[in-house]
């Protein structure tokens, strides 16, 4: 019996050494034979604050699934950094793009939406008689309905932020809300907890996010995008095997 246990331990050790050797050789081969792209990693911890998913069920039946990307000042800065890195903007052009994004946020607040709706009568959320609609509830209880809902083709930057959530069978929308009331007072302030509600006929579901003020240092490209010249296989395997942090990340 003791001999069997020792044999099992020896076999396990040899297997670990063999796998480790394969990984090391594969990593060296990839770097030599397949030059890797330079990757710019956005701050996923920040993205999680403004990217929310919800699946709405009736019994065991999926009625709708939504992925909402709130284009806050922080997310506008991330978008600008990703776009500038893709098209080769100079520092002045990048700053001008961020300024443009922030100015648009003063006029109206936007969100990108991926929607998969299980309703035979549903055509598009931009349609007047859409099977589902959405609205925002402010901390003071005031409800904001969209100024516009348009089907759009997402830019490469927005698709990369959505990551695995972006799939062809979901329709993509750009939704805009008023940023201020008729007296010019902003609807949202730093620290506000805002509720986004998706409503169908006799059913609804909500997600929430908290507003944060954009700090000057957060707009710096080095803070927004981390450059990675190589991708280690160990990091790749750890990413593939890591568990999802929230159940809502799973979607069937």
Backbone bond lengths (Angstrom), bond angles and torsions (degrees), N, CA, C in turn:
res aa  C-N    CA-C-N  psi(-1)  N-CA   C-N-CA  omega(-1)  CA-C   N-CA-C  phi
1 X - - - 1.468 - - 1.526 110.82 -
2 X 1.363 114.59 -43.31 1.458 119.21 178.81 1.518 110.66 -64.66
3 X 1.329 116.03 -35.89 1.460 120.63 178.67 1.524 110.70 -64.04
4 X 1.337 116.60 -39.55 1.468 120.49 179.12 1.528 111.13 -64.83
5 X 1.335 116.79 -41.21 1.454 119.83 179.34 1.516 111.38 -64.13
6 X 1.345 116.20 -42.52 1.463 119.53 178.85 1.526 111.36 -64.48
7 X 1.338 115.75 -37.67 1.466 119.95 178.42 1.523 110.75 -65.29
8 X 1.343 115.77 -39.65 1.463 119.94 179.07 1.528 110.70 -64.24
9 X 1.338 116.98 -43.00 1.464 120.61 178.76 1.521 111.07 -63.48
10 X 1.343 115.83 -41.32 1.461 119.81 179.46 1.519 110.53 -64.42
11 X 1.344 116.19 -41.82 1.462 119.90 178.58 1.513 111.65 -63.13
12 X 1.321 116.61 -40.86 1.473 120.72 179.27 1.521 110.50 -63.55
13 X 1.356 116.13 -41.49 1.466 120.52 -179.53 1.518 110.67 -64.54
14 X 1.332 116.15 -43.60 1.467 119.62 179.82 1.525 111.08 -64.18
15 X 1.339 116.24 -39.19 1.460 119.91 179.15 1.527 110.92 -63.56
16 X 1.347 117.53 -42.02 1.461 121.20 178.66 1.524 111.12 -63.00
17 X 1.333 115.27 -41.52 1.464 118.54 179.06 1.520 111.31 -65.43
18 X 1.336 116.72 -39.27 1.461 120.50 -179.82 1.514 111.30 -66.07
19 X 1.351 116.06 -45.58 1.471 119.60 179.71 1.519 110.61 -64.69
20 X 1.334 116.53 -42.86 1.460 120.05 178.67 1.516 111.99 -60.60
21 X 1.343 116.07 -40.95 1.459 119.80 178.21 1.509 112.12 -65.17
22 X 1.348 116.26 -39.31 1.471 120.48 178.50 1.519 110.89 -63.63
23 X 1.354 116.06 -43.75 1.458 119.61 -179.85 1.516 110.51 -62.85
24 X 1.334 116.58 -43.46 1.457 119.77 -178.45 1.520 110.67 -64.15
25 X 1.344 117.31 -43.80 1.465 119.79 179.67 1.519 111.28 -67.40
26 X 1.354 116.46 -38.59 1.462 119.37 179.40 1.518 110.48 -64.55
27 X 1.331 116.59 -40.68 1.461 120.01 179.23 1.526 110.89 -61.56
28 X 1.334 115.81 -44.70 1.464 119.23 179.03 1.522 110.91 -64.44
29 X 1.344 117.11 -38.09 1.457 120.65 -179.62 1.522 110.79 -66.99
30 X 1.354 116.98 -41.56 1.457 120.03 179.90 1.526 110.52 -61.65
31 X 1.325 116.95 -46.09 1.457 119.65 179.83 1.510 113.10 -63.50
32 X 1.359 116.87 -31.28 1.462 120.76 -177.68 1.519 112.36 -85.77
33 X 1.341 117.51 -44.40 1.456 122.25 -173.62 1.528 113.76 -92.74
34 X 1.326 116.83 -27.73 1.466 120.67 -176.09 1.526 108.86 -128.55
35 X 1.331 117.77 85.16 1.474 119.91 -179.36 1.536 110.40 -55.37
36 X 1.324 115.47 130.18 1.458 120.78 -174.10 1.529 111.86 -86.90
37 X 1.331 115.86 152.70 1.454 120.96 177.35 1.529 109.62 -71.53
38 X 1.329 115.60 157.47 1.455 121.03 171.63 1.524 107.25 -83.71
39 X 1.321 116.20 122.78 1.454 120.42 -176.59 1.526 110.72 -103.21
40 X 1.341 114.21 141.26 1.449 120.99 174.73 1.524 107.17 -115.70
41 X 1.320 115.95 107.47 1.459 120.66 -174.57 1.525 110.74 -90.23
42 X 1.336 117.79 119.59 1.466 119.32 175.24 1.518 110.63 -73.33
43 X 1.326 118.21 164.36 1.466 121.59 -178.96 1.528 111.01 -76.32
44 X 1.333 116.76 98.39 1.467 120.33 -174.97 1.525 112.02 -66.38
45 X 1.326 117.75 -29.30 1.464 119.80 177.19 1.522 110.33 -62.84
46 X 1.340 116.89 -37.75 1.460 121.11 177.78 1.520 110.71 -71.45
47 X 1.334 116.22 -41.94 1.468 120.45 -178.90 1.523 110.66 -60.15
48 X 1.336 116.91 -38.45 1.468 120.43 -178.86 1.520 112.75 -60.87
49 X 1.337 117.04 -24.83 1.459 120.23 179.69 1.524 111.87 -70.61
50 X 1.332 116.78 -25.79 1.466 120.39 -173.35 1.528 113.72 -122.57
51 X 1.313 117.56 3.76 1.456 121.44 176.91 1.519 108.35 -116.08
52 X 1.336 115.79 112.98 1.461 120.71 -173.66 1.535 110.31 -129.14
53 X 1.318 115.17 142.55 1.461 121.92 179.01 1.512 110.01 -123.32
54 X 1.328 115.52 146.86 1.459 120.06 178.00 1.527 108.82 -147.88
55 X 1.319 115.77 134.71 1.456 122.45 173.96 1.519 107.56 -113.58
56 X 1.324 116.34 127.90 1.457 122.35 -175.95 1.525 109.36 -108.11
57 X 1.336 114.54 123.72 1.463 121.28 -176.42 1.527 110.50 -112.47
58 X 1.308 114.62 151.27 1.459 122.36 167.14 1.524 105.93 -124.04
59 X 1.342 115.83 102.45 1.455 119.25 -168.17 1.521 108.56 68.97
60 X 1.324 116.61 -124.69 1.466 121.66 176.10 1.526 112.35 -100.58
61 X 1.315 116.45 5.00 1.458 120.91 -176.01 1.524 110.33 -95.95
62 X 1.322 116.71 130.36 1.461 121.25 176.92 1.522 109.39 -77.77
63 X 1.324 116.56 119.94 1.461 121.26 178.91 1.524 111.62 -89.53
64 X 1.332 116.83 -39.06 1.467 119.88 -179.26 1.521 109.45 -164.93
65 X 1.306 114.74 155.82 1.467 121.41 174.92 1.520 107.71 -135.25
66 X 1.343 116.24 134.18 1.459 121.35 -178.63 1.525 110.37 -131.92
67 X 1.337 115.26 141.17 1.467 122.96 170.56 1.522 106.32 -122.54
68 X 1.321 116.78 119.95 1.465 121.69 -176.12 1.523 110.59 -116.87
69 X 1.325 115.90 126.76 1.465 122.23 175.87 1.523 107.83 -110.31
70 X 1.333 116.57 108.49 1.455 122.14 -178.23 1.529 108.88 -80.36
71 X 1.324 116.46 119.88 1.468 120.04 -178.41 1.523 110.00 -86.36
72 X 1.325 115.67 71.52 1.462 122.19 174.61 1.530 108.79 -70.90
73 X 1.336 116.35 178.83 1.463 119.16 176.21 1.523 110.70 -60.25
74 X 1.346 117.22 -39.48 1.462 120.33 179.65 1.520 111.39 -63.78
75 X 1.337 116.90 -44.60 1.460 119.75 -179.18 1.522 111.47 -69.90
76 X 1.335 117.02 -31.42 1.464 120.13 175.18 1.522 110.61 -64.28
77 X 1.339 116.54 -37.15 1.463 120.69 177.78 1.530 110.68 -68.31
78 X 1.337 116.90 -39.44 1.464 120.49 176.90 1.521 110.18 -63.28
79 X 1.337 116.74 -45.17 1.472 120.75 178.09 1.529 110.84 -58.60
80 X 1.342 116.61 -45.56 1.458 120.61 -178.97 1.526 110.94 -63.03
81 X 1.340 117.17 -40.24 1.465 120.54 179.76 1.527 111.13 -65.36
82 X 1.351 116.99 -42.66 1.460 120.72 178.77 1.525 111.35 -64.10
83 X 1.318 116.27 -43.50 1.469 119.74 -179.62 1.522 111.05 -66.47
84 X 1.329 116.94 -42.68 1.464 119.81 179.73 1.516 111.30 -62.96
85 X 1.339 116.85 -37.56 1.465 120.17 178.14 1.526 110.64 -67.67
86 X 1.337 117.69 -31.05 1.475 120.59 -178.16 1.521 112.22 -77.53
87 X 1.334 117.28 -40.60 1.468 119.85 -174.44 1.520 113.14 -98.16
88 X 1.355 117.69 -6.39 1.458 120.38 176.67 1.509 114.67 81.52
89 X 1.320 118.01 39.92 1.456 121.50 178.36 1.521 111.24 -65.83
90 X 1.311 115.19 146.80 1.465 120.28 169.28 1.528 108.60 -76.77
91 X 1.338 116.00 173.01 1.465 119.29 179.40 1.520 111.36 -59.55
92 X 1.327 116.89 -41.28 1.467 120.31 -179.54 1.523 110.95 -66.11
93 X 1.325 117.17 -40.11 1.466 120.07 178.93 1.525 110.95 -67.34
94 X 1.341 116.76 -38.26 1.464 119.97 178.49 1.520 110.97 -64.92
95 X 1.339 116.82 -43.44 1.464 121.10 178.76 1.526 110.22 -63.43
96 X 1.335 115.99 -39.89 1.466 119.66 178.95 1.518 111.08 -64.53
97 X 1.325 116.88 -38.11 1.466 120.26 179.20 1.522 110.74 -67.21
98 X 1.330 117.61 -43.45 1.466 120.73 177.81 1.527 110.17 -61.87
99 X 1.335 116.58 -43.78 1.461 120.31 179.22 1.522 111.22 -60.58
100 X 1.332 116.17 -40.20 1.465 120.41 178.27 1.528 110.90 -63.47
101 X 1.350 116.22 -43.08 1.461 120.21 179.69 1.532 111.18 -63.34
102 X 1.324 116.70 -42.27 1.457 120.13 -179.06 1.520 111.35 -68.46
103 X 1.324 116.81 -35.98 1.460 120.02 177.92 1.519 110.77 -66.47
104 X 1.322 117.36 -38.04 1.464 120.23 176.74 1.522 110.76 -64.14
105 X 1.344 117.30 -33.91 1.463 120.54 177.63 1.523 112.15 -67.28
106 X 1.330 117.39 -23.42 1.466 119.53 177.03 1.524 110.98 -75.59
107 X 1.337 116.51 -24.93 1.461 120.74 -179.11 1.522 111.70 -89.29
108 X 1.317 116.93 -42.55 1.468 120.57 176.74 1.520 108.98 -154.39
109 X 1.329 115.82 149.07 1.457 121.99 177.51 1.513 109.06 -97.28
110 X 1.325 115.78 136.92 1.459 120.55 -173.72 1.519 110.95 -122.05
111 X 1.313 114.70 157.19 1.457 121.54 169.79 1.519 108.54 -146.11
112 X 1.324 115.49 147.01 1.461 121.19 173.43 1.524 107.84 -98.11
113 X 1.313 115.04 141.75 1.459 120.12 -173.03 1.524 110.47 -132.70
114 X 1.336 115.49 131.63 1.462 121.98 168.57 1.517 107.10 -107.02
115 X 1.332 116.97 129.67 1.463 120.37 -174.62 1.518 110.80 -132.68
116 X 1.324 114.83 135.43 1.465 122.56 171.63 1.523 106.14 -127.69
117 X 1.327 116.60 108.02 1.464 122.17 -172.02 1.523 109.78 -115.84
118 X 1.326 115.19 124.31 1.475 121.36 -178.84 1.523 109.09 -93.81
119 X 1.310 116.25 77.95 1.464 121.65 178.55 1.519 107.68 -149.54
120 X 1.339 116.87 118.83 1.464 120.99 -175.13 1.527 112.29 -63.28
121 X 1.332 117.03 -27.01 1.462 120.05 -178.95 1.526 112.39 -83.59
122 X 1.349 116.36 -10.87 1.465 119.93 -175.17 1.527 110.45 -78.11
123 X 1.331 115.52 132.65 1.464 121.10 176.38 1.521 110.14 -109.85
124 X 1.324 116.16 -57.82 1.454 120.53 -178.37 1.526 108.38 -158.01
125 X 1.341 116.10 147.77 1.457 119.62 176.94 1.526 111.63 -70.09
126 X 1.314 117.04 -14.83 1.465 120.02 174.56 1.521 111.77 -79.66
127 X 1.337 116.86 -10.60 1.460 121.24 178.79 1.527 109.88 -76.57
128 X 1.317 116.63 146.87 1.464 121.35 -177.56 1.519 111.66 -61.68
129 X 1.315 117.41 -37.18 1.463 122.08 -178.65 1.529 111.47 -103.76
130 X 1.311 116.24 39.33 1.457 120.88 177.97 1.522 110.45 -59.81
131 X 1.347 115.66 145.02 1.470 119.86 179.83 1.528 111.57 -66.22
132 X 1.342 117.99 -25.06 1.465 122.10 179.92 1.516 109.73 -131.15
133 X 1.305 115.67 149.29 1.459 122.24 174.94 1.528 108.29 -135.38
134 X 1.315 116.74 179.54 1.464 120.60 179.25 1.517 109.92 -148.72
135 X 1.320 115.52 155.92 1.459 121.64 176.68 1.519 108.82 -154.88
136 X 1.336 115.16 162.39 1.466 122.59 -178.59 1.520 108.88 -110.40
137 X 1.326 116.43 138.00 1.462 122.02 175.01 1.525 109.05 -112.94
138 X 1.337 116.26 122.51 1.457 122.08 -179.42 1.527 110.29 -81.79
139 X 1.344 118.20 164.80 1.474 120.29 -179.83 1.525 113.75 -57.40
140 X 1.342 117.65 -28.50 1.461 120.34 179.81 1.527 113.04 -84.74
141 X 1.340 116.60 5.24 1.455 120.78 177.85 1.515 115.28 92.22
142 X 1.323 117.91 -8.21 1.461 121.48 179.23 1.527 109.65 -69.36
143 X 1.325 116.25 135.21 1.465 121.89 179.29 1.526 110.25 -103.56
144 X 1.323 115.46 134.75 1.460 122.00 178.43 1.517 109.43 -112.43
145 X 1.319 116.63 124.85 1.461 120.84 173.85 1.528 109.01 -94.43
146 X 1.319 118.56 154.68 1.468 120.40 -175.17 1.527 112.83 -64.86
147 X 1.328 115.10 142.91 1.455 120.12 169.80 1.517 110.56 -72.81
148 X 1.330 115.62 -34.57 1.462 120.48 179.56 1.514 110.40 -158.69
149 X 1.332 115.85 149.06 1.468 123.47 172.76 1.523 106.58 -132.52
150 X 1.318 117.17 115.25 1.462 120.98 -176.22 1.523 110.43 -126.92
151 X 1.326 115.53 137.38 1.464 119.38 169.87 1.519 108.57 -71.41
152 X 1.320 116.69 133.25 1.461 121.14 -176.70 1.518 109.96 -138.06
153 X 1.325 114.52 159.39 1.463 121.47 168.11 1.528 106.94 -91.80
154 X 1.307 116.50 121.55 1.459 120.15 -175.33 1.522 111.20 -72.76
155 X 1.314 115.96 144.07 1.460 121.45 176.17 1.526 109.39 -70.85
156 X 1.332 117.64 159.78 1.473 119.62 177.65 1.524 112.56 -57.09
157 X 1.345 117.41 -33.44 1.452 120.55 -179.30 1.531 111.29 -66.56
158 X 1.329 116.52 -45.51 1.462 120.06 -179.49 1.525 110.25 -67.56
159 X 1.330 117.55 -38.86 1.474 120.22 177.14 1.518 110.76 -61.11
160 X 1.332 117.13 -40.08 1.465 119.59 -179.07 1.524 110.97 -68.37
161 X 1.333 117.78 -32.14 1.467 120.55 177.58 1.529 110.01 -69.56
162 X 1.344 117.08 -40.94 1.457 120.05 176.74 1.531 111.37 -65.21
163 X 1.333 116.14 -28.45 1.463 121.67 176.28 1.528 110.73 59.81
164 X 1.349 118.37 -132.91 1.460 121.59 -173.67 1.526 112.77 -66.24
165 X 1.341 117.56 -14.56 1.465 119.94 -179.66 1.524 111.91 -69.08
166 X 1.345 116.13 -25.16 1.465 119.69 -178.55 1.520 109.68 -80.53
167 X 1.332 115.89 112.35 1.455 122.43 178.09 1.528 107.88 -134.71
168 X 1.338 118.75 153.13 1.462 121.45 -171.88 1.524 115.37 -60.09
169 X 1.342 118.68 -30.98 1.462 118.15 -174.38 1.532 113.01 -78.53
170 X 1.321 118.52 -7.22 1.463 120.77 175.53 1.530 109.44 -89.45
171 X 1.320 116.26 138.60 1.457 120.40 175.22 1.526 108.90 -86.18
172 X 1.310 115.73 142.57 1.459 120.93 -177.51 1.529 110.29 -110.70
173 X 1.336 115.15 139.32 1.459 121.70 -175.96 1.525 110.16 -134.33
174 X 1.339 114.52 154.81 1.453 122.57 168.24 1.527 106.65 -114.24
175 X 1.330 115.95 119.38 1.470 121.93 -176.72 1.523 107.94 -113.80
176 X 1.335 116.15 133.56 1.463 121.14 -179.29 1.523 110.60 -123.08
177 X 1.350 114.73 137.80 1.458 122.65 176.19 1.525 108.83 -121.54
178 X 1.325 115.77 157.77 1.464 120.54 175.30 1.520 109.42 -65.03
179 X 1.328 117.13 135.21 1.463 121.41 -179.43 1.522 111.90 -87.37
180 X 1.330 118.17 -18.82 1.464 121.64 -177.51 1.518 109.71 -144.75
181 X 1.330 116.04 162.64 1.464 120.33 177.80 1.522 109.87 -81.94
182 X 1.327 117.28 -176.27 1.463 121.07 -175.17 1.528 111.55 -67.74
183 X 1.328 117.62 -17.08 1.455 121.43 177.11 1.526 112.53 -93.54
184 X 1.338 116.34 3.90 1.452 120.46 176.96 1.510 115.60 85.08
185 X 1.332 117.82 7.53 1.464 120.89 179.12 1.519 109.90 -84.26
186 X 1.341 118.52 127.55 1.478 120.80 -178.62 1.523 111.43 -59.18
187 X 1.327 115.48 139.62 1.464 119.86 177.78 1.526 112.01 -70.96
188 X 1.335 116.96 -32.90 1.455 120.97 -173.69 1.516 111.07 -114.60
189 X 1.319 115.11 139.68 1.453 122.62 176.93 1.533 108.69 -125.52
190 X 1.357 117.98 153.65 1.473 119.83 176.87 1.517 111.29 -54.70
191 X 1.319 116.00 133.05 1.454 121.77 -178.53 1.512 113.94 96.87
192 X 1.322 117.88 -14.73 1.466 120.81 179.42 1.528 110.75 -65.97
193 X 1.320 115.55 136.72 1.465 121.74 172.35 1.521 107.53 -98.99
194 X 1.320 116.38 117.81 1.454 122.47 -172.46 1.527 109.25 -111.88
195 X 1.325 116.35 141.34 1.459 122.09 -179.23 1.520 110.00 -110.55
196 X 1.320 115.79 129.23 1.463 122.53 174.99 1.518 107.75 -108.98
197 X 1.333 116.03 119.40 1.459 121.72 -175.25 1.526 110.55 -111.25
198 X 1.321 115.28 133.03 1.466 122.77 172.69 1.526 107.10 -104.97
199 X 1.320 117.16 125.32 1.459 120.84 -173.39 1.523 110.97 -128.36
200 X 1.340 114.63 131.67 1.452 121.91 171.60 1.520 108.70 -111.98
201 X 1.305 116.58 -167.24 1.450 120.43 179.54 1.531 109.63 -74.29
202 X 1.350 116.26 104.17 1.455 120.76 179.00 1.503 114.63 76.22
203 X 1.335 119.20 17.54 1.466 122.18 179.12 1.521 109.27 -151.76
204 X 1.328 115.87 154.59 1.465 119.93 -178.80 1.521 109.98 -161.55
205 X 1.312 116.54 160.00 1.459 123.43 175.28 1.522 108.29 -153.74
206 X 1.337 117.16 153.86 1.460 120.49 -172.72 1.524 112.36 -135.24
207 X 1.328 115.14 155.39 1.460 123.80 169.09 1.530 107.04 -129.84
208 X 1.322 116.47 161.11 1.458 121.18 -178.62 1.522 110.81 -131.35
209 X 1.338 114.80 153.65 1.460 120.15 170.47 1.525 107.99 -144.73
210 X 1.329 115.86 163.65 1.464 121.59 179.13 1.515 109.58 -115.81
211 X 1.322 114.90 134.38 1.457 120.74 179.43 1.526 110.47 -75.66
212 X 1.343 115.83 139.35 1.460 121.76 175.95 1.517 108.68 -130.53
213 X 1.299 116.04 149.18 1.458 120.84 179.09 1.521 109.61 -85.00
214 X 1.318 116.14 135.67 1.462 121.12 179.68 1.525 109.96 -74.18
215 X 1.328 115.91 120.15 1.460 121.20 175.64 1.524 109.52 -85.41
216 X 1.335 116.12 149.84 1.461 120.24 -177.05 1.521 111.57 -58.63
217 X 1.342 116.07 -39.81 1.468 119.76 -178.62 1.518 111.61 -65.49
218 X 1.351 116.85 -27.29 1.463 120.10 -177.95 1.518 111.79 -70.40
219 X 1.318 118.07 -19.88 1.461 121.25 -179.95 1.523 112.71 -84.88
220 X 1.344 117.39 -5.95 1.460 120.95 178.96 1.526 109.87 -69.84
221 X 1.333 118.84 134.07 1.465 120.65 -176.81 1.521 113.56 -59.88
222 X 1.352 117.88 -33.17 1.459 120.52 -179.96 1.524 111.34 -66.75
223 X 1.338 116.99 -28.10 1.450 120.70 178.94 1.521 111.52 -82.20
224 X 1.330 116.31 -28.80 1.464 120.61 -175.37 1.528 112.57 -87.73
225 X 1.315 116.96 -37.81 1.458 120.38 -175.86 1.522 109.98 -125.51
226 X 1.324 116.41 121.52 1.452 121.66 176.97 1.526 108.71 -95.08
227 X 1.321 115.82 121.78 1.462 120.19 -178.58 1.520 110.20 -81.60
228 X 1.343 115.06 133.05 1.453 121.77 176.39 1.520 108.22 -128.89
229 X 1.329 116.36 113.96 1.463 120.34 -178.51 1.517 112.66 -79.23
230 X 1.328 117.05 -25.54 1.459 120.69 -179.53 1.511 109.11 -134.91
231 X 1.311 115.89 158.90 1.457 122.10 177.15 1.519 108.11 -119.47
232 X 1.326 117.27 115.98 1.447 121.19 179.91 1.515 110.30 -78.05
233 X 1.309 116.20 139.55 1.459 120.15 -179.24 1.517 111.37 -63.59
234 X 1.336 116.86 -35.31 1.456 118.78 179.46 1.524 111.03 -61.43
235 X 1.351 115.72 -41.52 1.461 119.57 178.39 1.524 110.37 -66.14
236 X 1.343 116.31 -37.48 1.460 120.42 179.01 1.519 110.74 -63.46
237 X 1.352 116.79 -46.65 1.457 120.24 -179.59 1.534 110.84 -64.44
238 X 1.340 117.00 -38.21 1.465 119.11 -179.86 1.516 110.76 -66.52
239 X 1.346 116.91 -32.73 1.462 120.08 177.73 1.513 111.05 -69.08
240 X 1.319 116.72 -40.00 1.462 120.35 -178.26 1.513 112.20 -69.48
241 X 1.340 116.50 -34.13 1.455 119.27 -174.82 1.519 112.96 -94.14
242 X 1.353 117.66 -9.91 1.466 119.80 -178.65 1.524 110.00 -66.42
243 X 1.317 116.99 140.00 1.450 121.20 179.65 1.509 111.81 -75.23
244 X 1.325 115.90 153.66 1.450 120.48 175.38 1.532 109.33 -66.75
245 X 1.329 116.10 144.61 1.455 119.58 -176.68 1.516 111.89 -82.31
246 X 1.356 117.18 -22.89 1.449 119.50 -178.93 1.510 108.92 -138.11
247 X 1.326 116.39 146.12 1.449 120.07 -178.94 1.517 111.85 -62.03
248 X 1.334 117.34 -28.84 1.451 119.55 -176.05 1.527 111.58 -69.21
249 X 1.341 117.69 -13.89 1.451 119.45 177.03 1.513 112.08 -69.17
250 X 1.339 117.07 -18.13 1.457 120.18 176.75 1.523 109.34 -87.53
251 X 1.308 115.43 139.67 1.469 118.93 -179.69 1.523 108.82 -148.68
252 X 1.318 115.39 123.96 1.457 119.87 177.82 1.525 108.18 -111.27
